Amino acid sequence: MFNKILIANRGEIACRVAATCRRLGIRTVAVYSDADADARHVAFCDEAVHIGGPAARDSYLRADHIIEMARATGAQAIHPGYGFLSENEAFAEACAAAGLAFIGPPASAIHAMGSKSAAKQLMEKAAVPLVPGYHGEDQDPALLRREADRIGYPVLLKASAGGGGKGMRVVESGDGFEAALASVKREASASFGDDKVLVEKYLTRPRHIEIQVFADTHGNCVYLFERDCSVQRRHQKVLEEAPAPGMTEDRRRAMGEAAVAAAKAVGYVGAGTVEFIANQDGSFYFMEMNTRLQVEHPVTEMITGQDLVEWQLRVAAGEALPLTQDQLQISGHALEARIYAENPDKQFLPSTGTLRFLRTPPAVQFMRGGDAHGPAGVRIDAGVREGDTISPFYDPMIAKLIVWGRDRDEALARMAQALASYHVVGLSTNVAFLQRLVKSEAFRTADLDTGLIERNQAVLFPPQKSVGIESISLAVAALVERDIRTRHIDAADRNSPWTHAGAWRLNGRDTRTLHFTCGGSKLEVVLKDDTRRSTLIYADQAAPFAYTFNADDIRVDLGTRRTHGQVHVEGDTFHVFTAGRHTVLEWQDPLSHAGESEGEGGKLTAPMPGKVIAVMVEPGSTVTRGTPLLVMEAMKMEHTISAPADGVVSEVLYGVGEQVAEGAQLLAFAVGDTAPA
């Protein structure tokens, strides 16, 4: 076994690999960019070395520099994690040439599966079922259009060297083919340095089921069962689970054996995932093979009791697989939710900012074997802490929240509970969206396919609810308590007459009117106090009001009703977390807000930091509502800025190649005007 390894990655996967190494007594070396100097993975490892600027191409993609650092620190092997250099055959070859073990498959296997087109040709020869499509080398746009017409719409355009949902477009008809092809090629070139695409028949209600395979250098190869990854947005996974709901033993065996055959066909070694598109009738087709550890590997660990990173280390060190196929068993059910810094209400646009407040459910940070699922069956794999920043340079993942249950119903209940306890302040997240998703009828009943989110828009994106008295009462309790503490009153002694100094009036009672805003709505609360009791009046409701603090938790009694939650206060902003809901209330202090007026935000602004990659209009252009005006690239994804109404572009403020900040005005636009003759 190795004594020291270098982890050529960042974030949660670097922490995940380091956790296994620490348990096995293996020292770890972290690498970090300028943007990650204070990152969690840097502190988590035994050593750390700086490798360059914040952009991935200047740091985490600098293969030669990473190898140089591995040799300089005395590391014997390099673990690439996933993403970055994990599926780069040249990097695997360079590691071998430098006398370093690459904790991954041989370069030949990466090469064989690195091109989706080549991999499908290989699988076709091996008689593995394939989705009808075109996987050839000829990339003439006219030929690709003819192939799409032959296959029949809808078709899926996919970057041949792609992954992670990048470089993919569904084309519903021939009318939109050329524009979609150009967009896919741009995104593929930017993300993978290769603009080749393949064309496939787009199945209308497919499930995405993948098989975890593992092989060693002694000729052994096994499958560690399946994961269902059907729930996706923008072709990227959101929720994963193992085992797949509704999977029969015969189908599991057939898919597992097909995956093992695919791995053996390329002389595979290490951890890999063979991905299939499955029809509702049970038929399945090979999609691709990922020659690395997958983001969703924890659900497989939870149901098998195995540490897949340990397996990787042992196989890379030349050992045989720890278990045979007959020794592997499924125990219970596991779910993984990817918690992202993103705004689901704005097409899941990534969000950037600082995690000013972070509270998570009780969890074990690492599991091994069947004895470490933890008392609540919850595990969190994270690469960030409170106070860390989610930057625009890398993937906006905050954490992976994984739960285990004896069956799917128990796992669903635990996931709902865990999500309700996951509190973030500082940037937009998908936590509330995930809560709705887990509780939705479609997911609860396992009515799964890759279009689940699109099919359930009304349930998953409901209108904003009005603020309930429970949330208001918690904010009022926090405000009152803050007032008491700022007057240096010892509120712990509830028998002290000075505790009520703020409410007591000679021959009378104190009435206080509080004004809050929430998402633009104005809210009014009246709090009536006397020495005997308090009454809270809100939205035509009146109730007795009393509260108690217990560490971070506030309990409020409203007559016969009781509610509790957490309130994080930042100045006059009250972040209320209760019943799985995050409500942001702005207290309108009559002193500090006197004389202020509301301003209107501008339109046609950058939704996040990024680079302008295309401008489709010029000053004076007359356009109609929805006309594409400009395309931005942010976090390797394209975002099109469209005309909000019929009108005229009066000024283009940025050109192709320019970087823009979040909220920057991109174009000046006059609604309803016409260009001069």
Beta strands, then each sheet from edge to edge (+ up, - down):
strand 1: 4-7
strand 2: 27-33
strand 3: 47-52
strand 4: 77-79
strand 5: 101-102
strand 6: 133-134
strand 7: 155-159
strand 8: 168-171
strand 9: 197-201
strand 10: 207-215
strand 11: 221-233
strand 12: 236-242
strand 13: 270-278
strand 14: 284-290
strand 15: 333-340
strand 16: 342-343
strand 17: 349-350
strand 18: 353-354
strand 19: 357-359
strand 20: 378-382
strand 21: 389-390
strand 22: 397-405
strand 23: 423-425
strand 24: 510-518
strand 25: 521-529
strand 26: 534-538
strand 27: 541-550
strand 28: 553-558
strand 29: 561-570
strand 30: 573-578
strand 31: 581-587
strand 32: 610-615
strand 33: 622-623
strand 34: 628-634
strand 35: 637-642
strand 36: 647-652
strand 37: 659-660
strand 38: 667-671
sheet 1: 3+ 2+ 1+ 4+ 5+
sheet 2: 6+ 9- 7+ 8-
sheet 3: 14+ 13- 10+ 11- 12+ 15- 22+ 20-
sheet 4: 16+ 17-
sheet 5: 18+ 21-
sheet 6: 19+ 23-
sheet 7: 24+ 25- 26+ 27- 28+ 29- 30+ 31- 24+
sheet 8: 35+ 34- 32+ 37-
sheet 9: 33+ 36- 38+
end
